Amino acid sequence: MNAQLMTSEQIRLAALEVLAQQLGPVSMIRFLQQFELGRGDYSVERHAWLAKQDVKTIMESLEQYQTDQKD
């Protein structure tokens, strides 16, 4: 198999086949999950969420969480 003549899709499929053979399906998936890029922009979402919060609200949420955990 000449990699220069293969399409990107063919290379991807061949690589997955080798990974599955060498690592087994579970380890292959664990390996591939390391490269998951995720979605969205965490920094923008965090700033938007924090802009709606104040210390009092956060403390109330924490106290409620602790109460719920005791039940």
Phi and psi restraints in degrees (range 20) as a CNS / XPLOR table:
assign (resid 1 and name C) (resid 2 and name N)
       (resid 2 and name CA) (resid 2 and name C) 1.0 -96.9 20.0 2
assign (resid 2 and name N) (resid 2 and name CA)
       (resid 2 and name C) (resid 3 and name N) 1.0 113.4 20.0 2
assign (resid 2 and name C) (resid 3 and name N)
       (resid 3 and name CA) (resid 3 and name C) 1.0 -61.8 20.0 2
assign (resid 3 and name N) (resid 3 and name CA)
       (resid 3 and name C) (resid 4 and name N) 1.0 -27.3 20.0 2
assign (resid 3 and name C) (resid 4 and name N)
       (resid 4 and name CA) (resid 4 and name C) 1.0 -71.2 20.0 2
assign (resid 4 and name N) (resid 4 and name CA)
       (resid 4 and name C) (resid 5 and name N) 1.0 -22.8 20.0 2
assign (resid 4 and name C) (resid 5 and name N)
       (resid 5 and name CA) (resid 5 and name C) 1.0 -96.7 20.0 2
assign (resid 5 and name N) (resid 5 and name CA)
       (resid 5 and name C) (resid 6 and name N) 1.0 -5.7 20.0 2
assign (resid 5 and name C) (resid 6 and name N)
       (resid 6 and name CA) (resid 6 and name C) 1.0 -87.9 20.0 2
assign (resid 6 and name N) (resid 6 and name CA)
       (resid 6 and name C) (resid 7 and name N) 1.0 148.2 20.0 2
assign (resid 6 and name C) (resid 7 and name N)
       (resid 7 and name CA) (resid 7 and name C) 1.0 -76.6 20.0 2
assign (resid 7 and name N) (resid 7 and name CA)
       (resid 7 and name C) (resid 8 and name N) 1.0 165.8 20.0 2
assign (resid 7 and name C) (resid 8 and name N)
       (resid 8 and name CA) (resid 8 and name C) 1.0 -59.1 20.0 2
assign (resid 8 and name N) (resid 8 and name CA)
       (resid 8 and name C) (resid 9 and name N) 1.0 -38.7 20.0 2
assign (resid 8 and name C) (resid 9 and name N)
       (resid 9 and name CA) (resid 9 and name C) 1.0 -65.5 20.0 2
assign (resid 9 and name N) (resid 9 and name CA)
       (resid 9 and name C) (resid 10 and name N) 1.0 -41.1 20.0 2
assign (resid 9 and name C) (resid 10 and name N)
       (resid 10 and name CA) (resid 10 and name C) 1.0 -64.4 20.0 2
assign (resid 10 and name N) (resid 10 and name CA)
       (resid 10 and name C) (resid 11 and name N) 1.0 -40.3 20.0 2
assign (resid 10 and name C) (resid 11 and name N)
       (resid 11 and name CA) (resid 11 and name C) 1.0 -64.1 20.0 2
assign (resid 11 and name N) (resid 11 and name CA)
       (resid 11 and name C) (resid 12 and name N) 1.0 -43.4 20.0 2
assign (resid 11 and name C) (resid 12 and name N)
       (resid 12 and name CA) (resid 12 and name C) 1.0 -61.3 20.0 2
assign (resid 12 and name N) (resid 12 and name CA)
       (resid 12 and name C) (resid 13 and name N) 1.0 -46.1 20.0 2
assign (resid 12 and name C) (resid 13 and name N)
       (resid 13 and name CA) (resid 13 and name C) 1.0 -65.0 20.0 2
assign (resid 13 and name N) (resid 13 and name CA)
       (resid 13 and name C) (resid 14 and name N) 1.0 -40.2 20.0 2
assign (resid 13 and name C) (resid 14 and name N)
       (resid 14 and name CA) (resid 14 and name C) 1.0 -65.0 20.0 2
assign (resid 14 and name N) (resid 14 and name CA)
       (resid 14 and name C) (resid 15 and name N) 1.0 -40.6 20.0 2
assign (resid 14 and name C) (resid 15 and name N)
       (resid 15 and name CA) (resid 15 and name C) 1.0 -64.3 20.0 2
assign (resid 15 and name N) (resid 15 and name CA)
       (resid 15 and name C) (resid 16 and name N) 1.0 -42.3 20.0 2
assign (resid 15 and name C) (resid 16 and name N)
       (resid 16 and name CA) (resid 16 and name C) 1.0 -62.9 20.0 2
assign (resid 16 and name N) (resid 16 and name CA)
       (resid 16 and name C) (resid 17 and name N) 1.0 -38.2 20.0 2
assign (resid 16 and name C) (resid 17 and name N)
       (resid 17 and name CA) (resid 17 and name C) 1.0 -63.8 20.0 2
assign (resid 17 and name N) (resid 17 and name CA)
       (resid 17 and name C) (resid 18 and name N) 1.0 -44.3 20.0 2
assign (resid 17 and name C) (resid 18 and name N)
       (resid 18 and name CA) (resid 18 and name C) 1.0 -64.1 20.0 2
assign (resid 18 and name N) (resid 18 and name CA)
       (resid 18 and name C) (resid 19 and name N) 1.0 -44.3 20.0 2
assign (resid 18 and name C) (resid 19 and name N)
       (resid 19 and name CA) (resid 19 and name C) 1.0 -59.7 20.0 2
assign (resid 19 and name N) (resid 19 and name CA)
       (resid 19 and name C) (resid 20 and name N) 1.0 -45.1 20.0 2
assign (resid 19 and name C) (resid 20 and name N)
       (resid 20 and name CA) (resid 20 and name C) 1.0 -62.8 20.0 2
assign (resid 20 and name N) (resid 20 and name CA)
       (resid 20 and name C) (resid 21 and name N) 1.0 -40.1 20.0 2
assign (resid 20 and name C) (resid 21 and name N)
       (resid 21 and name CA) (resid 21 and name C) 1.0 -68.1 20.0 2
assign (resid 21 and name N) (resid 21 and name CA)
       (resid 21 and name C) (resid 22 and name N) 1.0 -42.1 20.0 2
assign (resid 21 and name C) (resid 22 and name N)
       (resid 22 and name CA) (resid 22 and name C) 1.0 -82.2 20.0 2
assign (resid 22 and name N) (resid 22 and name CA)
       (resid 22 and name C) (resid 23 and name N) 1.0 -35.9 20.0 2
assign (resid 22 and name C) (resid 23 and name N)
       (resid 23 and name CA) (resid 23 and name C) 1.0 -103.8 20.0 2
assign (resid 23 and name N) (resid 23 and name CA)
       (resid 23 and name C) (resid 24 and name N) 1.0 -23.5 20.0 2
assign (resid 23 and name C) (resid 24 and name N)
       (resid 24 and name CA) (resid 24 and name C) 1.0 88.6 20.0 2
assign (resid 24 and name N) (resid 24 and name CA)
       (resid 24 and name C) (resid 25 and name N) 1.0 158.8 20.0 2
assign (resid 24 and name C) (resid 25 and name N)
       (resid 25 and name CA) (resid 25 and name C) 1.0 -63.3 20.0 2
assign (resid 25 and name N) (resid 25 and name CA)
       (resid 25 and name C) (resid 26 and name N) 1.0 -38.8 20.0 2
assign (resid 25 and name C) (resid 26 and name N)
       (resid 26 and name CA) (resid 26 and name C) 1.0 -68.0 20.0 2
assign (resid 26 and name N) (resid 26 and name CA)
       (resid 26 and name C) (resid 27 and name N) 1.0 -47.9 20.0 2
assign (resid 26 and name C) (resid 27 and name N)
       (resid 27 and name CA) (resid 27 and name C) 1.0 -66.5 20.0 2
assign (resid 27 and name N) (resid 27 and name CA)
       (resid 27 and name C) (resid 28 and name N) 1.0 -33.0 20.0 2
assign (resid 27 and name C) (resid 28 and name N)
       (resid 28 and name CA) (resid 28 and name C) 1.0 -61.7 20.0 2
assign (resid 28 and name N) (resid 28 and name CA)
       (resid 28 and name C) (resid 29 and name N) 1.0 -46.3 20.0 2
assign (resid 28 and name C) (resid 29 and name N)
       (resid 29 and name CA) (resid 29 and name C) 1.0 -62.5 20.0 2
assign (resid 29 and name N) (resid 29 and name CA)
       (resid 29 and name C) (resid 30 and name N) 1.0 -44.1 20.0 2
assign (resid 29 and name C) (resid 30 and name N)
       (resid 30 and name CA) (resid 30 and name C) 1.0 -59.7 20.0 2
assign (resid 30 and name N) (resid 30 and name CA)
       (resid 30 and name C) (resid 31 and name N) 1.0 -40.2 20.0 2
assign (resid 30 and name C) (resid 31 and name N)
       (resid 31 and name CA) (resid 31 and name C) 1.0 -63.5 20.0 2
assign (resid 31 and name N) (resid 31 and name CA)
       (resid 31 and name C) (resid 32 and name N) 1.0 -47.3 20.0 2
assign (resid 31 and name C) (resid 32 and name N)
       (resid 32 and name CA) (resid 32 and name C) 1.0 -65.8 20.0 2
assign (resid 32 and name N) (resid 32 and name CA)
       (resid 32 and name C) (resid 33 and name N) 1.0 -31.4 20.0 2
assign (resid 32 and name C) (resid 33 and name N)
       (resid 33 and name CA) (resid 33 and name C) 1.0 -65.5 20.0 2
assign (resid 33 and name N) (resid 33 and name CA)
       (resid 33 and name C) (resid 34 and name N) 1.0 -21.4 20.0 2
assign (resid 33 and name C) (resid 34 and name N)
       (resid 34 and name CA) (resid 34 and name C) 1.0 -64.8 20.0 2
assign (resid 34 and name N) (resid 34 and name CA)
       (resid 34 and name C) (resid 35 and name N) 1.0 -21.3 20.0 2
assign (resid 34 and name C) (resid 35 and name N)
       (resid 35 and name CA) (resid 35 and name C) 1.0 -107.2 20.0 2
assign (resid 35 and name N) (resid 35 and name CA)
       (resid 35 and name C) (resid 36 and name N) 1.0 10.6 20.0 2
assign (resid 35 and name C) (resid 36 and name N)
       (resid 36 and name CA) (resid 36 and name C) 1.0 -65.4 20.0 2
assign (resid 36 and name N) (resid 36 and name CA)
       (resid 36 and name C) (resid 37 and name N) 1.0 125.2 20.0 2
assign (resid 36 and name C) (resid 37 and name N)
       (resid 37 and name CA) (resid 37 and name C) 1.0 -83.4 20.0 2
assign (resid 37 and name N) (resid 37 and name CA)
       (resid 37 and name C) (resid 38 and name N) 1.0 -19.5 20.0 2
assign (resid 37 and name C) (resid 38 and name N)
       (resid 38 and name CA) (resid 38 and name C) 1.0 75.8 20.0 2
assign (resid 38 and name N) (resid 38 and name CA)
       (resid 38 and name C) (resid 39 and name N) 1.0 -171.9 20.0 2
assign (resid 38 and name C) (resid 39 and name N)
       (resid 39 and name CA) (resid 39 and name C) 1.0 -138.4 20.0 2
assign (resid 39 and name N) (resid 39 and name CA)
       (resid 39 and name C) (resid 40 and name N) 1.0 155.1 20.0 2
assign (resid 39 and name C) (resid 40 and name N)
       (resid 40 and name CA) (resid 40 and name C) 1.0 82.1 20.0 2
assign (resid 40 and name N) (resid 40 and name CA)
       (resid 40 and name C) (resid 41 and name N) 1.0 -175.1 20.0 2
assign (resid 40 and name C) (resid 41 and name N)
       (resid 41 and name CA) (resid 41 and name C) 1.0 -124.9 20.0 2
assign (resid 41 and name N) (resid 41 and name CA)
       (resid 41 and name C) (resid 42 and name N) 1.0 102.2 20.0 2
assign (resid 41 and name C) (resid 42 and name N)
       (resid 42 and name CA) (resid 42 and name C) 1.0 -57.0 20.0 2
assign (resid 42 and name N) (resid 42 and name CA)
       (resid 42 and name C) (resid 43 and name N) 1.0 -42.2 20.0 2
assign (resid 42 and name C) (resid 43 and name N)
       (resid 43 and name CA) (resid 43 and name C) 1.0 -62.4 20.0 2
assign (resid 43 and name N) (resid 43 and name CA)
       (resid 43 and name C) (resid 44 and name N) 1.0 -45.2 20.0 2
assign (resid 43 and name C) (resid 44 and name N)
       (resid 44 and name CA) (resid 44 and name C) 1.0 -64.4 20.0 2
assign (resid 44 and name N) (resid 44 and name CA)
       (resid 44 and name C) (resid 45 and name N) 1.0 -45.0 20.0 2
assign (resid 44 and name C) (resid 45 and name N)
       (resid 45 and name CA) (resid 45 and name C) 1.0 -63.9 20.0 2
assign (resid 45 and name N) (resid 45 and name CA)
       (resid 45 and name C) (resid 46 and name N) 1.0 -40.3 20.0 2
assign (resid 45 and name C) (resid 46 and name N)
       (resid 46 and name CA) (resid 46 and name C) 1.0 -64.0 20.0 2
assign (resid 46 and name N) (resid 46 and name CA)
       (resid 46 and name C) (resid 47 and name N) 1.0 -44.9 20.0 2
assign (resid 46 and name C) (resid 47 and name N)
       (resid 47 and name CA) (resid 47 and name C) 1.0 -63.7 20.0 2
assign (resid 47 and name N) (resid 47 and name CA)
       (resid 47 and name C) (resid 48 and name N) 1.0 -38.7 20.0 2
assign (resid 47 and name C) (resid 48 and name N)
       (resid 48 and name CA) (resid 48 and name C) 1.0 -64.9 20.0 2
assign (resid 48 and name N) (resid 48 and name CA)
       (resid 48 and name C) (resid 49 and name N) 1.0 -41.9 20.0 2
assign (resid 48 and name C) (resid 49 and name N)
       (resid 49 and name CA) (resid 49 and name C) 1.0 -67.5 20.0 2
assign (resid 49 and name N) (resid 49 and name CA)
       (resid 49 and name C) (resid 50 and name N) 1.0 -45.2 20.0 2
assign (resid 49 and name C) (resid 50 and name N)
       (resid 50 and name CA) (resid 50 and name C) 1.0 -67.9 20.0 2
assign (resid 50 and name N) (resid 50 and name CA)
       (resid 50 and name C) (resid 51 and name N) 1.0 -28.2 20.0 2
assign (resid 50 and name C) (resid 51 and name N)
       (resid 51 and name CA) (resid 51 and name C) 1.0 -63.8 20.0 2
assign (resid 51 and name N) (resid 51 and name CA)
       (resid 51 and name C) (resid 52 and name N) 1.0 -24.8 20.0 2
assign (resid 51 and name C) (resid 52 and name N)
       (resid 52 and name CA) (resid 52 and name C) 1.0 -89.6 20.0 2
assign (resid 52 and name N) (resid 52 and name CA)
       (resid 52 and name C) (resid 53 and name N) 1.0 -3.9 20.0 2
assign (resid 52 and name C) (resid 53 and name N)
       (resid 53 and name CA) (resid 53 and name C) 1.0 -109.2 20.0 2
assign (resid 53 and name N) (resid 53 and name CA)
       (resid 53 and name C) (resid 54 and name N) 1.0 149.1 20.0 2
assign (resid 53 and name C) (resid 54 and name N)
       (resid 54 and name CA) (resid 54 and name C) 1.0 -129.4 20.0 2
assign (resid 54 and name N) (resid 54 and name CA)
       (resid 54 and name C) (resid 55 and name N) 1.0 170.5 20.0 2
assign (resid 54 and name C) (resid 55 and name N)
       (resid 55 and name CA) (resid 55 and name C) 1.0 -59.3 20.0 2
assign (resid 55 and name N) (resid 55 and name CA)
       (resid 55 and name C) (resid 56 and name N) 1.0 -40.0 20.0 2
assign (resid 55 and name C) (resid 56 and name N)
       (resid 56 and name CA) (resid 56 and name C) 1.0 -61.5 20.0 2
assign (resid 56 and name N) (resid 56 and name CA)
       (resid 56 and name C) (resid 57 and name N) 1.0 -45.9 20.0 2
assign (resid 56 and name C) (resid 57 and name N)
       (resid 57 and name CA) (resid 57 and name C) 1.0 -63.3 20.0 2
assign (resid 57 and name N) (resid 57 and name CA)
       (resid 57 and name C) (resid 58 and name N) 1.0 -42.7 20.0 2
assign (resid 57 and name C) (resid 58 and name N)
       (resid 58 and name CA) (resid 58 and name C) 1.0 -63.1 20.0 2
assign (resid 58 and name N) (resid 58 and name CA)
       (resid 58 and name C) (resid 59 and name N) 1.0 -44.2 20.0 2
assign (resid 58 and name C) (resid 59 and name N)
       (resid 59 and name CA) (resid 59 and name C) 1.0 -63.5 20.0 2
assign (resid 59 and name N) (resid 59 and name CA)
       (resid 59 and name C) (resid 60 and name N) 1.0 -40.9 20.0 2
assign (resid 59 and name C) (resid 60 and name N)
       (resid 60 and name CA) (resid 60 and name C) 1.0 -62.5 20.0 2
assign (resid 60 and name N) (resid 60 and name CA)
       (resid 60 and name C) (resid 61 and name N) 1.0 -41.4 20.0 2
assign (resid 60 and name C) (resid 61 and name N)
       (resid 61 and name CA) (resid 61 and name C) 1.0 -64.2 20.0 2
assign (resid 61 and name N) (resid 61 and name CA)
       (resid 61 and name C) (resid 62 and name N) 1.0 -42.3 20.0 2
assign (resid 61 and name C) (resid 62 and name N)
       (resid 62 and name CA) (resid 62 and name C) 1.0 -62.6 20.0 2
assign (resid 62 and name N) (resid 62 and name CA)
       (resid 62 and name C) (resid 63 and name N) 1.0 -44.8 20.0 2
assign (resid 62 and name C) (resid 63 and name N)
       (resid 63 and name CA) (resid 63 and name C) 1.0 -63.1 20.0 2
assign (resid 63 and name N) (resid 63 and name CA)
       (resid 63 and name C) (resid 64 and name N) 1.0 -40.5 20.0 2
assign (resid 63 and name C) (resid 64 and name N)
       (resid 64 and name CA) (resid 64 and name C) 1.0 -64.6 20.0 2
assign (resid 64 and name N) (resid 64 and name CA)
       (resid 64 and name C) (resid 65 and name N) 1.0 -42.0 20.0 2
assign (resid 64 and name C) (resid 65 and name N)
       (resid 65 and name CA) (resid 65 and name C) 1.0 -60.3 20.0 2
assign (resid 65 and name N) (resid 65 and name CA)
       (resid 65 and name C) (resid 66 and name N) 1.0 -46.1 20.0 2
assign (resid 65 and name C) (resid 66 and name N)
       (resid 66 and name CA) (resid 66 and name C) 1.0 -63.1 20.0 2
assign (resid 66 and name N) (resid 66 and name CA)
       (resid 66 and name C) (resid 67 and name N) 1.0 -39.8 20.0 2
assign (resid 66 and name C) (resid 67 and name N)
       (resid 67 and name CA) (resid 67 and name C) 1.0 -63.0 20.0 2
assign (resid 67 and name N) (resid 67 and name CA)
       (resid 67 and name C) (resid 68 and name N) 1.0 -44.1 20.0 2
assign (resid 67 and name C) (resid 68 and name N)
       (resid 68 and name CA) (resid 68 and name C) 1.0 -63.6 20.0 2
assign (resid 68 and name N) (resid 68 and name CA)
       (resid 68 and name C) (resid 69 and name N) 1.0 -34.1 20.0 2
assign (resid 68 and name C) (resid 69 and name N)
       (resid 69 and name CA) (resid 69 and name C) 1.0 -70.5 20.0 2
assign (resid 69 and name N) (resid 69 and name CA)
       (resid 69 and name C) (resid 70 and name N) 1.0 -27.1 20.0 2
assign (resid 69 and name C) (resid 70 and name N)
       (resid 70 and name CA) (resid 70 and name C) 1.0 -74.4 20.0 2
assign (resid 70 and name N) (resid 70 and name CA)
       (resid 70 and name C) (resid 71 and name N) 1.0 -27.0 20.0 2
